[in-house]
């Protein structure tokens, strides 16, 4: 298991929050997922009701 972890390390994000931010942007720019592609980021749509303390600005 340790060897697999070593081999996968270069492919793991150093900043997993970056993927979350990308999903927020995708949700703001393309909420209907018009630009769908198999490897694209799915949109993360947050409303003020379920957002809580979101710290992003809408585009």
N, C-alpha and C positions, 0 to 999 in steps of 0.2 A: 504494500500500500504506500509506503514511503517513497518508493521509486516512481510510482504513478504521480504522486504529489509533486515531486521534483520535475517530472517531465511536463506537467500541466502548468506550472508556475509562470512561464513566460506568456501564457495565453489568458491569464486571469487579470482582470482590471485592478489597477492599483488604487483607483478611486471609484468604488461602486456607486457613489452618489452621482457621478457624472451620467450614468445610464438613466437614473431617476430624473435628472434634469432634462435629458434628451426626450424622455417620454412626456414630460410636462410640456415641453416646447412643441412636440408633435401633436399633443392634444389641443394646444392653443391654435396652432397653425392649420392643422388638418384633422379636426375632430371626427369627421365622417370617414376617415381613413381612405380618402380618394386615391392617394398615391400609395396603394398597397403593393407590396412586393414580398415574396416569401421570407426574405431576410431583413425586412424593414422593422423598425421599432414600432411596436403597437402604441397607439395613443393612450395617454393617461389623462383622463378628463376629471378635473377637480372643480366642484362647485363651492361657493362660499359656505354652504350648509355643511358639507362633509369634509371641508378642508381643514378646519380647526385653525391652526396658526401657520398657514402657508406663508412663505417669505419670498414669493416670486411675483413679478409683475406681468400682467397679461400683455401680449404683443399688440 
